[in-house]
Amino acid sequence: MYHLNNLGGGGCVGGEAAHTPPIFPFLLRSYVIFSLRGNFLVKQKLFERNSDQIHNDDIRYHLFGDPHRRASGLSDIILGGQDGLVNVLGVILGVAAATSDPRIVMVAGLAATFAESVSMGAVAYTSTLADADFYEAERAREFRHITEVPHLEKDEVREIYSKKGFEGELLERIVDTITANEEVWVAVMMSEEHQISPTDRRQAIKSALVVGVSAVIGSLIPLAPFALLPVAHSMWVAVLITALVLFGVGAYKARTMVGHPARSGLEMAVIGTLSALVGYAVGALLKLPPGM
């Protein structure tokens, strides 16, 4: 008979064994090996694709889903806008309580608007430069300290990182690495000991413009009703609009930073409105007699 395990070797006749290679087991093993290798490559590709997708999802979340925000821009907008809203509202409420002449109210409000915006912009500019000067002064002092009393400054670095949980040989390696470079040493002391960061002087003009423009926009909001309505009605409409805007700003600040939006909005609205009502109280006390 003809045996399958002798396929390819001419067969077996008359019971004589033919010395032929076992082709079927060889092909089977080859098939299994290549199948396993193919499955492995497919799984590897899927893993790499999934890994890339996970990595891309992580990057997308980090950059767009929950990005880090620069506090300086938002704080400048809130500073200028809130100051313009509250201060000008207080001025026009005081003037409106003292006189019912809408022209006087508008002139006083516009004068306060532009004087306030220029003043706030100048304050933002000079305060930014003052922060930069303060940082440079402290940085120069740290350079003097690591030159005159390096052992004390080195102990301060050791204490800082010891409080972070480092100890033993690892702590000493950290201290040696930091103090081996004076620039790194001083930078660590400024951020870890003094808790201050460098201020870019080029941001002074930008900060002044943002604060100044925000102050103008904020100041015009409570003035708008006086251009459309009688003084008696405009006063309360201006108070209501200002309170709503302050509430919205406070809620937005809490959503983008930290805190409860409703609580933050209510807090800003109440504080701003009460501050503006001080101007109304002063105007009511000094109210002009009728006909004047």
C-alpha positions, 0 to 999 in steps of 0.5 A: 500500500501507499503510506501518506507519511512517505509522500514525496519519496516514491511510496512503499511497495511490497512492505519495503520501507522507503527512506523519505523525509516526513513531509507532512509533519514538516509542513504542519510545523511550518504552518503552525510556526507561521500562523503563530508568527502572523498572529503575533505580528497582527497583535503587535500592530493592534497593540501599537495602534491602540498605544498610539491612540491612547497616547493621542487621547492623552495628549488631546485631553492634556492640551484641550480637555483640561489645559493649564491656564495662565492666571495673569491674563484672566487676573488682569481682565478681572482686575480692570473690568471689576474696577471699572464696573464698581468704581464708575457705578459708585461715581454715577450713583453718587452723582445721580443721587445728588442731581437729576441732570442726566448730562452731569451724570454722563459727564461724571461717568465718562470722566471717571471711565477714562481717568480710571482706565489710564490710572489702572493701566499705569498701575498694572505697568508699574506693578509689573516692573516692581515685581521684576525689580523685586525678583532681580534684587532677591536673586542678586542677594541669593548669589551673594549668600551662596558666595559668602556663606555657602555652607548655610545655603547648602543646609537650606537646600538640604532642609527643603528637600528633607521636608519633601521626604528625601533622606540619606544618600539620595538626599545628599546626591540631590544637594550636591547636584543642585549646589554644583551649579550656581544658576540652578542653586539660586533658581531653586532657592528663589522658587522653593525658599522665597516662593517667587518666580521671574517676571518678564518685563516685556509683559508690563505693556501688555498687562497695562493694555489689558487692564486699561481696556478692560477698565474702559469696557467695564466702566461703560456697562453701568453708564449705558442705561443713563444714555437711554432711560431717565436718571431715576430708572437708570440707577436701579437698572445700572445696579442690576446689570452690574450685579449680573455681570459681576456674578457672571465674571465670578462664576466664570472665574470659578469654572476656569480656576477653582471654586463653586461657580454660584458661590463665587459669582454671588460673592463678587456680585454682593461685594461689588454692589455694596461697594458701589452703593457707598457712592450712592450714600455719599451722593444722597447725603450731599444732595443738591437742593431743588433748582440747582 
